[in-house]
Amino acid sequence: MKVLIPSPLFSYTGGRKAVEAEGRTLEEVTRSLDRSFPGLRFRVVDEQGRIRPHIKFFVNRVQTFELSTPVGPADEVAIVNAFSGG
């Protein structure tokens, strides 16, 4: 499936905005991404296996909050890095 990568993570993907990954859940997709792009998963999933607070996942443009969310090969996953500041 196609995974859209936010610009703060381009250093892990060699500057690519979109990459391919496999999996039946977001959990499996993040592990697939980490096999191809070591270190990327740690930037989006914490040590307790939860999505980091500043990261948002969208499956086919619908935000999801659980790594157990099912996905299919034709789906598009977008990882969005939230901005903060004042």
C-alpha positions in Angstrom: 0.0 0.0 0.0 1.0 3.6 -0.4 2.1 5.5 2.7 2.5 9.2 2.6 5.4 10.5 4.7 5.6 13.9 6.4 8.6 16.1 5.6 10.2 15.8 9.1 10.6 12.1 8.4 12.1 12.4 4.9 15.6 11.7 6.2 14.5 8.2 6.9 13.0 7.6 3.4 15.8 9.2 1.4 13.6 12.2 0.7 10.7 10.3 -0.6 7.2 11.7 0.1 5.5 8.3 -0.6 6.7 4.8 0.0 5.2 1.3 -0.2 4.5 -0.9 2.9 2.7 -4.1 3.7 0.4 -5.2 6.5 -3.1 -5.9 7.5 -3.1 -3.4 10.4 -1.4 -0.1 11.0 0.8 -2.0 13.5 2.0 -4.2 10.7 2.4 -1.3 8.4 4.7 0.6 10.9 6.8 -2.6 11.3 7.0 -3.0 7.5 8.1 0.7 7.2 10.8 0.1 9.9 12.2 -2.9 8.0 12.6 -0.7 4.9 13.5 2.5 6.7 15.1 1.7 10.1 14.2 4.1 12.9 11.1 5.4 11.3 8.7 3.4 13.5 10.3 4.8 16.7 9.5 8.4 15.4 5.7 7.6 15.1 5.2 4.9 17.8 6.4 5.2 21.4 8.0 2.5 23.6 4.5 1.4 24.9 3.3 0.7 21.3 1.1 3.8 21.1 0.9 6.4 18.4 3.0 9.4 19.6 0.9 12.4 20.5 2.3 14.6 17.8 1.6 12.0 15.0 -1.7 11.5 13.3 -2.6 8.5 11.0 -5.2 8.7 8.3 -6.4 5.7 6.3 -8.1 6.8 3.1 -8.3 10.3 4.5 -10.1 9.2 7.7 -8.2 9.8 10.9 -7.6 6.7 13.0 -6.3 6.5 16.6 -5.4 2.8 16.9 -2.6 0.7 15.5 -5.0 -2.2 15.4 -7.0 -0.4 12.6 -7.3 -2.8 9.6 -5.9 -1.8 6.2 -5.8 -3.3 2.8 -3.4 -3.4 -0.1 -5.4 -0.7 -2.0 -5.6 1.7 0.9 -3.6 4.9 1.3 -2.1 5.6 4.7 -1.0 9.1 5.5 1.3 10.0 8.4 0.9 13.6 9.5 3.2 15.4 11.9 1.3 17.9 14.0 2.8 21.3 14.4 2.9 23.2 17.6 4.1 26.6 18.7 2.7 30.0 19.3 
